[in-house]
């Protein structure tokens, strides 16, 4: 059992990378590879959390990697350029492996677990996931004229789930997390809708939404954890403003 748990993160990451590479070589394989990837993620977390379906940790841990992989597959479907697609496959597999490794350490090897490691990887992975699902959603609207409002509803649900998972891993339990969830969802959704009308690429739009999500969740996360130092809030604001200005200056308009 120990041996299986120890090598589950690495085995899953390698298998996911191989399957993503197969999609690049033969795009039609996505219909078979995508469900298989999600099943492997489910199987890995099922193994790590004790092989029980009636386990709240299993279903909560599934939120981030499931949406992350779905967003990666969606962006991969539209992304052009061989090296960019290779980079996305590599990043997706590596980050998934790191996420599973942190869960393994948290559940099975506490002496080796670094405090807040799981919270930090969840926050970073959720941020990247917001970029992926935002860029993917904009691509669906731009390239295949996907129905706007049904897509917005799906997007809102995904953002809500990601934020809920982040609250849970930070031990901000519902209903205490209610204001956090509501604020993050409303602000992110408003920015997503506003950016959808800008004359720029799907990826720039995704970056803008992800930046706002970073700001709102970062500030709220610290407030709910009792960190009310002005320096922390100023750091989030400064980073957000600088990155936003870089995006505005370098983005291609029209």
C-alpha positions in Angstrom: 0.0 0.0 0.0 2.8 2.4 0.9 4.6 1.7 -2.3 1.5 2.3 -4.4 0.7 5.6 -2.6 4.3 6.8 -2.9 4.5 6.4 -6.7 1.0 7.3 -7.6 1.7 11.0 -8.2 4.6 10.3 -10.5 2.8 7.5 -12.4 -0.3 9.7 -12.9 1.8 12.7 -14.1 3.7 10.5 -16.6 0.6 8.8 -17.9 -1.2 12.2 -18.3 1.8 13.6 -20.2 1.9 10.6 -22.6 -1.9 11.0 -23.2 -1.6 14.7 -23.9 1.2 14.1 -26.3 -1.0 11.6 -28.1 -3.6 14.3 -28.5 -1.0 16.6 -30.2 0.0 13.9 -32.6 -3.6 12.8 -33.4 -6.2 15.4 -32.3 -9.1 12.9 -32.8 -7.7 10.9 -29.9 -9.0 13.7 -27.6 -12.4 12.0 -27.4 -10.8 8.9 -25.9 -7.8 10.4 -24.1 -9.7 13.2 -22.3 -12.0 10.8 -20.3 -9.0 8.5 -19.7 -7.0 11.4 -18.2 -9.8 12.4 -15.9 -10.3 8.8 -14.9 -6.6 8.5 -14.0 -6.8 11.6 -11.9 -9.9 10.3 -10.1 -8.2 6.9 -9.6 -5.0 8.5 -8.2 -6.9 10.6 -5.7 -9.1 7.7 -4.8 -6.0 5.7 -4.0 -4.3 8.5 -2.0 -7.4 9.3 0.0 -8.1 5.8 1.2 -9.9 4.0 -1.6 -13.4 5.1 -0.4 -16.0 6.8 -2.5 -17.8 8.2 0.6 -14.9 10.4 1.4 -15.3 14.2 1.5 -11.6 14.7 0.9 -11.7 12.8 -2.3 -14.4 14.9 -3.9 -13.0 18.2 -2.7 -9.5 17.3 -3.9 -10.9 16.4 -7.3 -12.2 19.9 -8.0 -9.0 21.6 -8.8 -7.2 18.9 -10.9 -10.4 18.0 -12.8 -11.1 21.7 -13.8 -7.4 22.2 -14.5 -7.1 19.3 -16.8 -10.4 20.3 -18.6 -9.1 23.8 -19.0 -5.8 22.5 -20.3 -7.5 20.3 -22.9 -9.7 23.1 -24.0 -6.8 25.5 -24.5 -4.8 22.7 -26.2 -7.6 22.4 -28.7 -7.2 26.0 -29.9 -3.5 26.6 -29.2 -1.3 27.0 -32.2 2.4 26.4 -32.4 4.2 23.1 -31.7 6.4 24.3 -28.9 3.6 26.1 -27.1 1.5 23.0 -27.2 4.5 20.9 -25.9 5.0 23.4 -23.1 1.4 23.3 -22.1 1.5 19.5 -22.0 4.6 19.5 -19.9 3.3 22.2 -17.5 0.0 20.4 -17.0 1.6 17.1 -16.2 4.3 18.5 -13.9 1.8 20.7 -11.9 -0.6 17.8 -11.6 2.2 15.7 -10.3 3.2 18.3 -7.7 -0.4 18.7 -6.6 -0.8 15.0 -6.1 2.6 14.8 -4.3 1.5 17.5 -1.8 -1.6 15.5 -1.1 0.5 12.4 -0.6 2.8 14.2 1.8 -0.2 15.8 3.6 -2.0 12.5 4.1 0.8 9.9 4.4 4.1 11.6 5.2 3.4 14.5 7.6 7.0 14.7 8.9 8.1 15.6 5.3 5.3 17.9 4.6 6.1 21.6 4.6 3.5 23.8 6.3 1.1 25.5 3.9 2.5 23.7 0.9 -0.9 22.3 -0.1 -2.5 25.6 0.3 0.1 27.3 -1.8 0.0 24.8 -4.7 -3.8 24.9 -4.6 -3.8 28.8 -4.9 -1.3 28.8 -7.7 -3.0 25.9 -9.6 -6.4 27.5 -9.2 -5.0 30.8 -10.6 -3.6 29.0 -13.6 -6.9 27.1 -14.0 -8.8 30.4 -14.1 -6.6 31.6 -16.9 -7.1 28.4 -18.8 -10.9 28.2 -18.5 -11.2 32.0 -19.2 -9.0 31.7 -22.3 -10.8 28.6 -23.4 -14.2 30.2 -22.9 -13.2 33.2 -25.0 -11.9 30.9 -27.7 -15.2 29.1 -27.8 -17.0 32.4 -28.2 -14.6 33.7 -30.8 -13.9 30.7 -33.0 -17.0 28.5 -32.8 -19.6 31.1 -31.7 -20.6 29.1 -28.6 -23.8 30.3 -26.9 -22.8 33.1 -24.6 -25.0 32.9 -21.6 -24.9 29.1 -21.1 -21.2 29.3 -21.3 -21.2 32.1 -18.7 -23.3 29.9 -16.3 -20.8 27.0 -16.7 -17.9 29.4 -16.2 -19.5 30.8 -13.0 -20.0 27.3 -11.6 -16.4 26.4 -12.3 -15.1 29.6 -10.6 -17.3 29.0 -7.6 -16.0 25.4 -7.3 -12.4 26.5 -7.5 -12.9 29.2 -4.9 -14.7 26.7 -2.6 -11.8 24.2 -2.9 -9.4 27.0 -2.0 -11.5 28.0 1.0 -11.7 24.3 2.1 -8.0 23.7 1.9 -7.4 26.9 3.9 -9.9 25.6 6.6 -12.3 28.5 5.8 -15.4 26.3 6.2 -18.9 27.2 4.9 -20.9 29.2 6.0 -17.9 31.3 7.1 -16.6 31.1 3.5 -19.9 32.4 2.1 -18.8 36.1 1.7 -15.5 35.0 0.3 -17.2 32.8 -2.3 -19.7 35.5 -3.2 -17.2 38.3 -3.6 -14.7 36.3 -5.6 -17.4 34.9 -7.9 -19.1 38.3 -8.5 -15.9 40.2 -9.2 -14.4 37.5 -11.4 -17.6 37.1 -13.4 -18.1 40.8 -13.9 -14.5 41.1 -15.2 -15.0 38.1 -17.4 -18.1 39.7 -18.9 -16.4 43.1 -19.4 -13.3 41.6 -21.0 -15.5 39.6 -23.4 -16.3 42.9 -25.2 -12.7 44.0 -25.5 -11.0 43.7 -29.0 -8.2 41.5 -27.9 -7.1 37.8 -28.0 -8.6 35.1 -25.9 -5.3 34.7 -24.1 -4.9 38.3 -23.1 -8.5 38.2 -21.9 -7.7 35.2 -19.8 -4.7 36.9 -18.3 -6.7 39.9 -17.3 -9.4 37.8 -15.6 -6.8 35.6 -13.9 -5.0 38.7 -12.6 -8.2 40.0 -11.0 -8.9 36.6 -9.5 -5.4 36.6 -8.1 -6.0 40.0 -6.5 -9.4 39.4 -5.1 -8.7 35.9 -3.7 -5.3 36.9 -2.4 -6.7 39.8 -0.4 -9.7 38.0 0.8 -7.7 34.9 1.7 -5.5 37.0 4.0 -8.3 38.9 5.5 -10.2 35.7 6.4 -7.0 34.2 7.9 -6.6 37.3 10.1 -3.7 38.8 8.2 -4.7 42.5 8.0 -1.3 44.1 7.5 -1.4 46.9 5.0 1.9 45.8 3.5 0.3 42.5 2.4 -2.6 44.2 0.6 -0.2 46.7 -0.9 1.9 43.9 -2.3 -1.1 42.3 -4.0 -2.2 45.6 -5.4 1.3 46.5 -6.6 1.9 43.2 -8.4 -1.6 43.3 -10.0 -1.1 46.9 -11.2 2.3 46.2 -12.7 1.2 43.1 -14.5 -1.9 44.8 -15.7 0.1 47.7 -17.2 2.5 45.2 -18.9 -0.5 43.4 -20.4 -2.1 46.6 -21.6 1.1 47.9 -23.2 2.2 44.6 -24.9 -1.3 43.3 -25.9 -2.3 43.5 -29.6 -5.6 45.4 -30.0 -8.0 45.0 -32.9 
